């Protein structure tokens, strides 16, 4: 009987492999071994892949960050890893640790990560949840920061598409107004494309013609054709002809391609008299553009 009890005690003492401290030491030793075996730059290149979001990856980055006192070049891939895994709380905590000056490239990257954080935070809550209003305000504030930091019209258009998918109507309205008010050709083209996508043909044309006021020669030609074409897309041929002649500048009136286009437009609008006038201008028989103005 005593022998059996001894055997039981023996097996019980053999069941434990190691204590928590020993296991933690083994994990730390493994991480340090990884740092020794792989050069830091090579490891960072491996871990920067946004598609990789395993817990092991995050542990490696956390260990590197601890060893290098929170350097931004280590913080960025760690936050990217958190966001790829949907760990918004960890990403927010890590971003709050950012210290020191950033290079221009790092600043832009951090701004993008902050935007992705706010986008995910808004995505995880529903309109009827208490946290929606706070998440929406944070999301809108981040977009405002990026606009002030020089976000391009194309980037603003992407934010607009995200806001639509998220159901953030307030931000959608603000971005649409922002893109429509900016006095540059790129903003005008983006705003026109947005309006055209919503079936607002007159609005799209107005954005194009507004952009012509600050456009260079090639851009002016493109915006002119886009504006007139937008009205034609809405089967507003008569309005297209009026708008074309109201926005036809002296330099565009010397463009044979534009004149040929106006000949076809005039015929489509059942104005053969206007078509004949544009033919004469194209052939050099007349240079009086004012005669081409549409009469009511």
SERO-4910 file (N, C-alpha, C, O; in steps of 0.05 Angstrom, whole numbers):
BEGIN
 pado doro    nc1    nc2    nc3   cac1   cac2   cac3    cc1    cc2    cc3    oc1    oc2    oc3
  Unk    A     17    -24      0      0      0      0     17     25      0     12     44    -15
  Unk    A     38     25     17     57     48     17     70     53    -10     74     75    -18
  Unk    A     77     30    -22     90     33    -49     71     46    -69     80     63    -84
  Unk    A     46     40    -69     27     52    -87     24     82    -82     22     97   -101
  Unk    A     23     89    -56     21    118    -50     45    133    -59     43    156    -69
  Unk    A     68    121    -57     92    134    -67     91    138    -97    100    158   -107
  Unk    A     81    118   -111     79    120   -140     60    142   -148     65    157   -167
  Unk    A     38    145   -133     19    166   -139     32    193   -135     28    211   -151
  Unk    A     46    196   -112     59    222   -107     80    228   -128     84    251   -136
  Unk    A     93    207   -137    114    211   -157    102    222   -183    112    241   -195
  Unk    A     80    209   -191     67    218   -216     56    247   -213     57    263   -232
  Unk    A     46    253   -189     36    280   -185     58    301   -187     53    323   -198
  Unk    A     80    295   -177    102    314   -178    114    317   -206    126    337   -213
  Unk    A    110    296   -223    121    297   -250    102    310   -270    110    315   -293
  Unk    A     78    316   -262     58    328   -280     66    357   -288     60    365   -310
  Unk    A     78    371   -270     85    399   -275    111    401   -291    131    390   -283
  Unk    A    109    415   -314    133    418   -331    151    440   -321    175    436   -317
  Unk    A    139    463   -316    155    486   -307    135    507   -295    112    507   -302
  Unk    A    146    525   -279    129    546   -267    125    569   -287    138    569   -308
  Unk    A    107    587   -280    102    610   -298    126    627   -304    129    636   -327
  Unk    A    143    630   -284    168    646   -289    186    633   -309    198    645   -326
  Unk    A    188    606   -307    205    591   -325    194    592   -354    209    595   -373
  Unk    A    168    590   -356    155    591   -383    159    619   -395    166    622   -418
  Unk    A    155    640   -378    159    667   -388    188    671   -397    193    685   -416
  Unk    A    206    660   -382    234    662   -389    241    649   -415    256    659   -431
  Unk    A    228    626   -420    232    612   -446    222    628   -469    235    630   -490
  Unk    A    198    641   -466    187    658   -487    205    681   -492    211    688   -515
  Unk    A    215    694   -471    233    717   -474    259    709   -488    269    723   -505
  Unk    A    269    685   -480    293    675   -492    289    670   -522    307    675   -538
  Unk    A    265    659   -529    259    655   -557    258    680   -573    269    681   -596
  Unk    A    247    701   -562    246    727   -575    274    739   -579    280    749   -600
  Unk    A    289    737   -558    317    747   -560    333    731   -580    349    743   -595
  Unk    A    328    705   -581    342    689   -601    334    697   -629    351    697   -648
  Unk    A    309    704   -633    300    713   -659    314    739   -667    322    742   -690
  Unk    A    317    757   -647    330    782   -653    359    778   -660    371    793   -676
  Unk    A    372    758   -648    400    752   -653    403    739   -681    422    746   -695
  Unk    A    385    721   -687    388    706   -712    382    723   -736    394    719   -758
  Unk    A    362    741   -734    353    757   -757    361    786   -753    356    797   -731
  Unk    A    373    798   -773    379    827   -771    353    842   -768    332    834   -778
  Unk    A    354    864   -753    330    879   -746    315    889   -771    291    887   -773
  Unk    A    329    899   -791    316    909   -815    302    887   -830    280    891   -841
  Unk    A    314    864   -831    302    841   -845    276    832   -831    256    826   -843
  Unk    A    277    833   -804    254    825   -789    231    845   -792    208    837   -796
  Unk    A    238    871   -792    218    891   -796    205    889   -823    181    893   -826
  Unk    A    221    883   -843    211    880   -870    191    857   -871    170    859   -885
  Unk    A    197    836   -857    179    812   -856    153    819   -842    132    810   -850
  Unk    A    155    835   -821    132    840   -804    115    863   -814     92    867   -804
  Unk    A    125    879   -833    110    902   -843     87    894   -861     70    910   -868
  Unk    A     85    868   -869     64    859   -887     37    863   -873     33    850   -852
  Unk    A     19    880   -883     -6    886   -869    -24    862   -868    -43    861   -853
  Unk    A    -19    842   -885    -36    818   -886    -29    799   -863    -45    781   -856
  Unk    A     -6    803   -851      2    785   -829     -6    798   -803      2    820   -796
  Unk    A    -23    784   -787    -33    796   -762    -33    775   -740    -50    775   -722
  Unk    A    -14    756   -741    -14    735   -721     -5    746   -694     10    766   -693
  Unk    A    -13    734   -672     -4    742   -645     27    741   -643     39    757   -629
  Unk    A     39    721   -656     68    719   -655     81    744   -667    101    754   -656
  Unk    A     70    753   -689     81    777   -701     80    801   -682     99    816   -679
  Unk    A     57    804   -669     54    826   -650     73    823   -627     84    843   -617
  Unk    A     78    799   -617     97    795   -595    125    803   -604    140    816   -588
  Unk    A    133    796   -628    160    803   -638    162    834   -638    183    845   -630
  Unk    A    142    847   -649    143    876   -651    143    889   -624    156    909   -619
  Unk    A    127    878   -605    126    889   -578    154    887   -565    163    905   -551
  Unk    A    167    864   -569    193    860   -558    213    880   -570    230    891   -555
  Unk    A    212    883   -596    230    903   -609    224    931   -598    243    946   -593
  Unk    A    199    938   -595    192    964   -586    202    969   -558    211    991   -551
  Unk    A    201    948   -541    210    951   -514    241    955   -513    251    970   -498
  Unk    A    255    940   -530    284    942   -531    294    968   -542    315    978   -534
  Unk    A    278    980   -560    287   1005   -573    272   1030   -563    272   1050   -576
  Unk    A    259   1028   -540    247   1051   -527    226   1065   -544    225   1090   -545
  Unk    A    209   1050   -557    186   1061   -571    192   1077   -596    178   1097   -601
  Unk    A    211   1069   -611    218   1084   -636    194   1083   -655    180   1062   -657
  Unk    A    191   1105   -670    168   1107   -688    169   1086   -710    149   1075   -719
  Unk    A    194   1080   -720    196   1060   -741    188   1032   -732    182   1015   -749
  Unk    A    188   1027   -706    178   1002   -696    148   1004   -689    134    984   -691
  Unk    A    140   1028   -680    112   1032   -672     93   1029   -696     72   1018   -694
  Unk    A    102   1039   -719     84   1038   -743     77   1010   -751     53   1004   -754
  Unk    A     96    991   -755     88    964   -762     72    950   -740     55    933   -746
  Unk    A     76    957   -715     61    945   -693     32    954   -695     13    938   -693
  Unk    A     27    980   -699      0    990   -701    -14    979   -726    -37    972   -726
  Unk    A      2    977   -747     -9    965   -772    -18    936   -767    -38    927   -777
  Unk    A     -2    922   -751     -9    894   -745    -34    893   -728    -52    876   -732
  Unk    A    -37    911   -708    -61    911   -692    -86    917   -709   -106    903   -706
  Unk    A    -84    936   -727   -107    944   -743   -114    922   -763   -138    917   -768
  Unk    A    -94    908   -773   -100    885   -791   -115    863   -776   -131    849   -789
  Unk    A   -111    861   -750   -125    841   -734   -150    852   -722   -165    837   -708
  Unk    A   -156    878   -726   -180    890   -715   -178    897   -686   -198    900   -672
  Unk    A   -153    899   -676   -149    905   -647   -147    936   -644   -125    947   -641
  Unk    A   -170    949   -644   -170    978   -644   -161    989   -617   -147   1010   -617
  Unk    A   -167    977   -595   -159    987   -569   -129    986   -566   -116   1005   -557
  Unk    A   -116    964   -575    -87    962   -574    -74    982   -593    -54    994   -587
  Unk    A    -86    986   -616    -76   1005   -636    -76   1033   -624    -57   1049   -627
  Unk    A    -99   1041   -611   -101   1067   -600    -81   1071   -577    -69   1093   -575
  Unk    A    -77   1051   -561    -58   1053   -539    -30   1055   -550    -14   1071   -539
  Unk    A    -23   1041   -571      4   1042   -582      9   1070   -595     30   1081   -592
  Unk    A    -11   1080   -609     -8   1107   -622     -4   1129   -601      9   1149   -606
  Unk    A    -16   1125   -578    -12   1145   -556     16   1146   -546     24   1165   -532
  Unk    A     32   1125   -552     60   1124   -542     79   1139   -561    102   1142   -554
  Unk    A     69   1148   -583     86   1160   -603     99   1186   -592     84   1203   -581
  Unk    A    125   1188   -594    139   1211   -583    160   1220   -604    167   1205   -622
  Unk    A    168   1245   -601    189   1256   -617    180   1265   -645    156   1263   -652
  Unk    A    199   1275   -659    193   1286   -686    189   1263   -706    201   1242   -704
  Unk    A    173   1269   -726    168   1249   -747    179   1260   -773    177   1285   -778
  Unk    A    189   1243   -790    196   1251   -817    170   1256   -832    148   1248   -823
  Unk    A    172   1268   -856    148   1273   -872    133   1247   -879    109   1246   -878
  Unk    A    149   1227   -886    137   1201   -893    124   1188   -868    102   1177   -871
  Unk    A    138   1189   -845    126   1178   -821    101   1192   -813     81   1179   -804
  Unk    A    101   1219   -815     77   1234   -808     53   1226   -825     31   1222   -814
  Unk    A     57   1223   -851     36   1215   -869     26   1186   -862      2   1181   -862
  Unk    A     45   1168   -856     37   1141   -849     21   1140   -823      1   1126   -821
  Unk    A     30   1155   -803     16   1156   -777    -12   1167   -781    -32   1158   -769
  Unk    A    -15   1188   -798    -42   1199   -804    -60   1178   -816    -84   1176   -810
  Unk    A    -49   1163   -835    -65   1142   -848    -73   1121   -828    -96   1111   -828
  Unk    A    -55   1113   -809    -62   1093   -789    -83   1104   -770   -101   1090   -761
  Unk    A    -81   1130   -763   -101   1142   -746   -128   1142   -760   -149   1138   -747
  Unk    A   -128   1147   -786   -153   1147   -800   -166   1119   -800   -189   1115   -795
  Unk    A   -149   1099   -805   -159   1071   -805   -169   1063   -778   -189   1049   -776
  Unk    A   -156   1073   -757   -166   1067   -730   -194   1079   -726   -212   1065   -716
  Unk    A   -198   1104   -733   -223   1117   -730   -245   1104   -748   -268   1102   -740
  Unk    A   -237   1096   -771   -256   1083   -789   -265   1057   -777   -289   1051   -778
  Unk    A   -246   1041   -767   -254   1015   -755   -271   1019   -730   -290   1004   -725
  Unk    A   -265   1039   -714   -280   1044   -690   -309   1051   -697   -328   1042   -683
  Unk    A   -313   1066   -719   -340   1073   -727   -354   1048   -739   -378   1045   -737
  Unk    A   -338   1032   -752   -349   1008   -765   -360    988   -745   -379    974   -751
  Unk    A   -348    987   -721   -355    966   -702   -380    974   -685   -389    958   -669
  Unk    A   -391    998   -689   -415   1006   -674   -438   1011   -693   -433   1018   -717
  Unk    A   -462   1007   -684   -486   1011   -700   -497   1039   -694   -490   1052   -674
  Unk    A   -514   1048   -712   -526   1075   -709   -541   1078   -683   -542   1100   -672
  Unk    A   -553   1057   -674   -570   1058   -650   -555   1053   -624   -567   1053   -603
  Unk    A   -528   1049   -626   -512   1044   -602   -503   1070   -590   -499   1090   -604
  Unk    A   -499   1071   -563   -490   1095   -550   -464   1106   -560   -459   1130   -559
  Unk    A   -446   1089   -569   -419   1098   -577   -418   1109   -604   -396   1118   -613
  Unk    A   -440   1109   -619   -439   1118   -647   -432   1147   -650   -414   1154   -666
  Unk    A   -444   1164   -634   -439   1193   -636   -410   1200   -631   -398   1216   -646
  Unk    A   -398   1189   -611   -371   1194   -604   -352   1184   -626   -333   1197   -634
  Unk    A   -358   1160   -636   -341   1148   -658   -344   1165   -683   -324   1169   -698
  Unk    A   -368   1174   -689   -372   1190   -713   -357   1217   -711   -345   1226   -731
  Unk    A   -358   1229   -688   -343   1254   -684   -313   1251   -687   -300   1267   -699
  Unk    A   -303   1229   -676   -274   1223   -679   -266   1219   -708   -246   1228   -717
  Unk    A   -284   1204   -722   -279   1199   -750   -279   1224   -766   -261   1229   -783
  Unk    A   -299   1241   -762   -300   1267   -777   -277   1285   -770   -266   1298   -787
  Unk    A   -268   1285   -744   -246   1302   -736   -220   1293   -749   -203   1309   -757
  Unk    A   -217   1266   -752   -192   1256   -765   -192   1264   -795   -170   1271   -805
  Unk    A   -214   1263   -808   -216   1271   -836   -209   1301   -839   -195   1309   -857
  Unk    A   -219   1317   -820   -213   1346   -820   -183   1350   -817   -171   1368   -830
  Unk    A   -170   1335   -799   -141   1337   -796   -126   1330   -822   -107   1344   -829
  Unk    A   -135   1310   -835   -122   1301   -860   -126   1321   -882   -109   1325   -899
  Unk    A   -149   1334   -882   -154   1355   -902   -136   1378   -898   -124   1389   -917
  Unk    A   -133   1387   -872   -115   1409   -866    -86   1402   -871    -69   1419   -877
  Unk    A    -79   1376   -869    -52   1367   -874    -46   1364   -904    -23   1357   -911
  Unk    A    -65   1369   -921    -61   1369   -950    -71   1344   -964    -60   1337   -985
  Unk    A    -92   1332   -954   -104   1309   -968   -113   1317   -996   -125   1339  -1000
  Unk    A   -108   1300  -1016   -115   1306  -1044   -145   1302  -1048   -157   1288  -1032
  Unk    A   -156   1313  -1069   -184   1308  -1076   -190   1278  -1079   -211   1269  -1071
  Unk    A   -171   1264  -1091   -175   1235  -1094   -177   1221  -1067   -193   1203  -1063
  Unk    A   -160   1229  -1048   -161   1218  -1021   -187   1225  -1007   -200   1208   -994
  Unk    A   -196   1250  -1010   -221   1258   -998   -244   1242  -1010   -264   1236   -996
  Unk    A   -242   1236  -1036   -263   1220  -1049   -264   1192  -1037   -286   1180  -1034
  Unk    A   -241   1181  -1030   -240   1155  -1017   -253   1156   -989   -268   1138   -981
  Unk    A   -247   1177   -975   -259   1181   -948   -290   1183   -951   -305   1173   -935
  Unk    A   -298   1197   -972   -327   1200   -977   -340   1173   -982   -361   1167   -972
  Unk    A   -326   1156   -998   -337   1129  -1003   -339   1113   -978   -358   1098   -973
  Unk    A   -318   1115   -961   -319   1101   -935   -342   1111   -918   -356   1094   -905
  Unk    A   -346   1137   -917   -367   1148   -900   -394   1138   -910   -412   1133   -893
  Unk    A   -398   1136   -936   -423   1126   -946   -427   1097   -937   -449   1089   -928
  Unk    A   -406   1081   -939   -409   1052   -931   -415   1050   -901   -429   1032   -892
  Unk    A   -404   1068   -885   -408   1068   -856   -435   1079   -847   -442   1076   -824
  Unk    A   -449   1092   -866   -474   1104   -859   -472   1131   -845   -490   1140   -831
  Unk    A   -448   1144   -848   -443   1170   -835   -452   1192   -853   -436   1203   -868
  Unk    A   -478   1199   -852   -489   1219   -870   -478   1247   -865   -475   1262   -884
  Unk    A   -472   1253   -840   -461   1280   -834   -434   1284   -848   -430   1305   -860
  Unk    A   -416   1264   -846   -390   1267   -859   -393   1267   -889   -378   1281   -903
  Unk    A   -412   1252   -900   -417   1251   -929   -424   1279   -939   -413   1288   -959
  Unk    A   -442   1292   -925   -450   1319   -934   -427   1339   -932   -424   1356   -950
  Unk    A   -411   1337   -911   -389   1356   -908   -368   1351   -930   -357   1371   -941
  Unk    A   -362   1326   -936   -342   1321   -956   -352   1329   -984   -336   1340  -1000
  Unk    A   -377   1324   -990   -388   1333  -1016   -386   1363  -1018   -379   1374  -1040
  Unk    A   -393   1378   -997   -392   1407   -998   -363   1416  -1000   -357   1436  -1014
  Unk    A   -345   1402   -986   -316   1409   -987   -305   1406  -1015   -290   1423  -1024
  Unk    A   -310   1383  -1027   -300   1378  -1054   -312   1398  -1074   -298   1405  -1094
  Unk    A   -336   1406  -1070   -349   1425  -1088   -340   1453  -1085   -343   1469  -1103
  Unk    A   -329   1460  -1062   -321   1488  -1056   -291   1493  -1062   -284   1516  -1066
  Unk    A   -275   1473  -1062   -246   1477  -1066   -241   1487  -1095   -252   1476  -1114
  Unk    A   -226   1509  -1097   -221   1522  -1122   -196   1510  -1136   -176   1523  -1139
  Unk    A   -199   1485  -1145   -177   1473  -1161   -190   1453  -1180   -212   1443  -1174
  Unk    A   -176   1447  -1202   -188   1430  -1222   -192   1401  -1213   -211   1388  -1220
  Unk    A   -173   1391  -1196   -176   1364  -1187   -201   1361  -1170   -216   1341  -1173
  Unk    A   -206   1380  -1152   -230   1379  -1135   -255   1381  -1152   -275   1367  -1147
  Unk    A   -254   1398  -1173   -277   1401  -1191   -283   1375  -1205   -307   1367  -1207
  Unk    A   -263   1361  -1214   -267   1336  -1228   -279   1314  -1210   -297   1299  -1217
  Unk    A   -268   1313  -1185   -278   1293  -1166   -307   1300  -1158   -324   1282  -1157
  Unk    A   -313   1325  -1153   -340   1333  -1146   -359   1328  -1169   -382   1319  -1164
  Unk    A   -351   1333  -1193   -368   1327  -1216   -373   1297  -1219   -396   1289  -1225
  Unk    A   -353   1281  -1215   -357   1252  -1216   -377   1242  -1195   -393   1225  -1200
  Unk    A   -375   1254  -1171   -393   1246  -1149   -422   1254  -1157   -440   1238  -1153
  Unk    A   -425   1279  -1167   -452   1288  -1174   -463   1271  -1197   -487   1264  -1197
  Unk    A   -446   1264  -1217   -455   1248  -1239   -464   1221  -1230   -483   1209  -1240
  Unk    A   -449   1210  -1211   -456   1183  -1201   -483   1183  -1186   -496   1163  -1185
  Unk    A   -491   1206  -1176   -517   1209  -1163   -539   1217  -1182   -562   1220  -1174
  Unk    A   -532   1220  -1207   -553   1228  -1227   -558   1258  -1228   -578   1266  -1239
  Unk    A   -541   1274  -1215   -544   1303  -1215   -528   1314  -1239   -505   1323  -1235
  Unk    A   -539   1314  -1263   -525   1321  -1287   -519   1351  -1287   -498   1360  -1296
  Unk    A   -538   1367  -1279   -533   1396  -1278   -512   1403  -1258   -495   1420  -1263
  Unk    A   -512   1390  -1235   -492   1395  -1215   -464   1388  -1224   -445   1402  -1220
  Unk    A   -462   1365  -1238   -436   1356  -1249   -426   1376  -1269   -402   1382  -1269
  Unk    A   -443   1386  -1286   -435   1405  -1306   -426   1431  -1293   -406   1443  -1301
  Unk    A   -440   1440  -1272   -433   1464  -1258   -405   1462  -1246   -389   1481  -1247
  Unk    A   -399   1439  -1234   -372   1436  -1222   -350   1438  -1244   -329   1450  -1240
  Unk    A   -355   1426  -1267   -336   1426  -1289   -331   1455  -1299   -308   1463  -1302
  Unk    A   -353   1469  -1303   -350   1497  -1313   -337   1515  -1292   -323   1534  -1299
  Unk    A   -342   1510  -1267   -329   1525  -1246   -299   1520  -1246   -283   1538  -1242
  Unk    A   -291   1495  -1250   -263   1487  -1250   -248   1500  -1273   -224   1504  -1272
  Unk    A   -262   1506  -1295   -250   1518  -1318   -238   1545  -1312   -219   1554  -1325
  Unk    A   -248   1559  -1292   -239   1586  -1285   -211   1587  -1275   -198   1607  -1278
  Unk    A   -200   1564  -1265   -173   1564  -1254   -156   1543  -1269   -134   1537  -1260
  Unk    A   -166   1532  -1291   -153   1510  -1304   -133   1520  -1325   -136   1542  -1336
  Unk    A   -113   1504  -1330    -95   1509  -1352   -108   1500  -1379   -130   1489  -1378
  Unk    A    -94   1504  -1401   -106   1499  -1427   -117   1471  -1430   -140   1467  -1437
  Unk    A   -100   1450  -1425   -109   1423  -1429   -131   1415  -1409   -150   1402  -1416
  Unk    A   -128   1425  -1385   -149   1419  -1364   -175   1433  -1371   -197   1422  -1367
  Unk    A   -173   1458  -1382   -197   1473  -1389   -212   1458  -1411   -237   1456  -1410
  Unk    A   -198   1447  -1431   -211   1433  -1452   -226   1408  -1441   -248   1402  -1449
  Unk    A   -212   1393  -1424   -223   1369  -1412   -248   1375  -1396   -268   1361  -1397
  Unk    A   -247   1396  -1380   -270   1403  -1363   -293   1413  -1380   -316   1408  -1373
  Unk    A   -287   1428  -1401   -308   1437  -1419   -324   1414  -1431   -348   1413  -1430
  Unk    A   -309   1395  -1442   -322   1371  -1454   -337   1355  -1433   -358   1344  -1438
  Unk    A   -325   1353  -1409   -338   1337  -1388   -364   1350  -1379   -384   1337  -1374
  Unk    A   -364   1377  -1377   -388   1391  -1368   -410   1389  -1388   -433   1384  -1381
  Unk    A   -404   1393  -1414   -424   1391  -1434   -434   1362  -1437   -458   1356  -1440
  Unk    A   -415   1343  -1435   -422   1315  -1436   -440   1306  -1413   -457   1288  -1417
  Unk    A   -436   1318  -1390   -453   1311  -1367   -482   1318  -1372   -500   1302  -1366
  Unk    A   -487   1341  -1385   -514   1349  -1391   -525   1330  -1413   -549   1323  -1413
  Unk    A   -509   1323  -1432   -518   1304  -1452   -525   1277  -1441   -544   1264  -1449
  Unk    A   -510   1269  -1420   -516   1243  -1407   -544   1243  -1395   -556   1222  -1393
  Unk    A   -553   1266  -1387   -580   1269  -1375   -601   1275  -1396   -623   1282  -1390
  Unk    A   -593   1272  -1422   -611   1278  -1444   -621   1307  -1444   -644   1313  -1452
  Unk    A   -604   1325  -1434   -610   1353  -1433   -595   1367  -1456   -577   1384  -1451
  Unk    A   -602   1360  -1481   -586   1369  -1504   -588   1399  -1507   -568   1412  -1513
  Unk    A   -612   1410  -1505   -615   1439  -1508   -598   1454  -1488   -585   1474  -1494
  Unk    A   -600   1445  -1463   -584   1458  -1442   -554   1454  -1447   -538   1472  -1440
  Unk    A   -547   1432  -1458   -518   1427  -1464   -508   1447  -1484   -486   1457  -1482
  Unk    A   -524   1453  -1505   -516   1472  -1525   -514   1500  -1513   -495   1514  -1519
  Unk    A   -533   1508  -1497   -532   1534  -1484   -507   1536  -1466   -492   1556  -1467
  Unk    A   -502   1515  -1450   -479   1515  -1432   -453   1516  -1447   -434   1529  -1439
  Unk    A   -452   1501  -1469   -427   1500  -1485   -421   1528  -1496   -397   1536  -1495
  Unk    A   -440   1541  -1506   -435   1567  -1518   -430   1589  -1497   -416   1609  -1502
  Unk    A   -442   1586  -1473   -437   1605  -1452   -409   1602  -1440   -398   1621  -1430
  Unk    A   -398   1578  -1442   -372   1572  -1430   -350   1569  -1451   -327   1561  -1444
  Unk    A   -356   1575  -1476   -336   1573  -1497   -318   1597  -1497   -326   1619  -1503
  Unk    A   -293   1592  -1489   -273   1614  -1488   -260   1618  -1515   -263   1601  -1533
  Unk    A   -246   1640  -1518   -233   1647  -1543   -213   1626  -1552   -210   1620  -1575
  Unk    A   -198   1615  -1533   -178   1595  -1540   -191   1568  -1548   -181   1555  -1565
  Unk    A   -213   1561  -1535   -227   1537  -1542   -240   1540  -1570   -244   1520  -1584
  Unk    A   -248   1564  -1577   -261   1569  -1603   -241   1565  -1626   -250   1564  -1649
  Unk    A   -216   1564  -1620   -195   1559  -1641   -188   1529  -1643   -172   1521  -1660
  Unk    A   -200   1513  -1626   -195   1484  -1626   -214   1470  -1645   -238   1470  -1641
  Unk    A   -203   1459  -1667   -220   1447  -1688   -235   1423  -1677   -258   1418  -1685
  Unk    A   -223   1409  -1658   -237   1386  -1646   -262   1396  -1630   -283   1383  -1632
  Unk    A   -259   1417  -1616   -282   1429  -1601   -303   1438  -1620   -327   1434  -1616
  Unk    A   -295   1451  -1642   -314   1461  -1661   -330   1438  -1675   -354   1440  -1679
  Unk    A   -316   1417  -1682   -330   1394  -1693   -350   1382  -1673   -372   1374  -1681
  Unk    A   -342   1382  -1648   -360   1372  -1627   -385   1389  -1626   -407   1379  -1622
  Unk    A   -382   1416  -1628   -404   1434  -1626   -422   1432  -1650   -446   1437  -1648
  Unk    A   -411   1426  -1673   -427   1421  -1697   -446   1398  -1692   -470   1400  -1698
  Unk    A   -436   1376  -1682   -453   1353  -1676   -473   1359  -1655   -496   1350  -1656
  Unk    A   -465   1374  -1634   -483   1381  -1613   -506   1398  -1623   -529   1395  -1615
  Unk    A   -499   1417  -1641   -520   1435  -1652   -540   1420  -1668   -564   1425  -1666
  Unk    A   -531   1401  -1684   -549   1384  -1700   -567   1367  -1681   -591   1364  -1687
  Unk    A   -555   1356  -1660   -571   1340  -1641   -592   1357  -1627   -613   1347  -1619
  Unk    A   -586   1383  -1624   -605   1401  -1611   -624   1414  -1631   -639   1432  -1624
  Unk    A   -623   1404  -1656   -640   1414  -1677   -636   1444  -1683   -654   1460  -1686
  Unk    A   -610   1451  -1683   -602   1478  -1690   -582   1478  -1713   -559   1482  -1709
  Unk    A   -592   1473  -1737   -574   1472  -1760   -561   1498  -1766   -539   1499  -1777
  Unk    A   -574   1520  -1758   -562   1547  -1762   -536   1549  -1746   -516   1561  -1755
  Unk    A   -537   1539  -1721   -513   1540  -1704   -491   1521  -1715   -468   1527  -1714
  Unk    A   -500   1498  -1725   -481   1479  -1736   -466   1492  -1760   -442   1488  -1763
  Unk    A   -482   1506  -1777   -470   1519  -1800   -450   1540  -1792   -429   1544  -1804
  Unk    A   -456   1555  -1771   -438   1576  -1761   -412   1564  -1751   -391   1575  -1756
  Unk    A   -413   1541  -1737   -389   1529  -1726   -372   1517  -1749   -348   1516  -1747
  Unk    A   -386   1508  -1770   -371   1498  -1793   -355   1521  -1806   -332   1518  -1813
  Unk    A   -368   1545  -1808   -355   1568  -1820   -331   1576  -1803   -310   1584  -1813
  Unk    A   -334   1576  -1776   -312   1583  -1759   -289   1563  -1761   -266   1571  -1761
  Unk    A   -296   1537  -1763   -275   1517  -1766   -260   1519  -1792   -236   1514  -1793
  Unk    A   -274   1528  -1813   -261   1531  -1839   -247   1557  -1842   -234   1562  -1862
  Unk    A   -250   1574  -1822   -236   1600  -1823   -251   1622  -1837   -240   1643  -1841
  Unk    A   -276   1617  -1843   -292   1638  -1857   -303   1659  -1837   -311   1681  -1845
  Unk    A   -304   1651  -1812   -315   1670  -1792   -300   1665  -1766   -294   1642  -1759
  Unk    A   -294   1686  -1752   -281   1684  -1726   -297   1697  -1704   -288   1700  -1681
  Unk    A   -322   1705  -1710   -339   1718  -1691   -353   1698  -1673   -374   1688  -1680
  Unk    A   -341   1692  -1650   -353   1672  -1632   -379   1682  -1620   -396   1666  -1614
  Unk    A   -381   1708  -1617   -405   1719  -1604   -430   1713  -1621   -452   1711  -1610
  Unk    A   -427   1709  -1647   -450   1703  -1664   -461   1675  -1658   -484   1669  -1664
  Unk    A   -444   1659  -1645   -453   1632  -1639   -469   1630  -1613   -479   1608  -1606
  Unk    A   -472   1652  -1599   -487   1651  -1574   -516   1643  -1580   -528   1653  -1599
  Unk    A   -526   1626  -1565   -554   1616  -1569   -573   1638  -1562   -572   1650  -1541
  Unk    A   -592   1643  -1581   -613   1662  -1576   -637   1648  -1563   -643   1626  -1571
  Unk    A   -650   1661  -1545   -673   1649  -1532   -696   1645  -1551   -717   1635  -1543
***
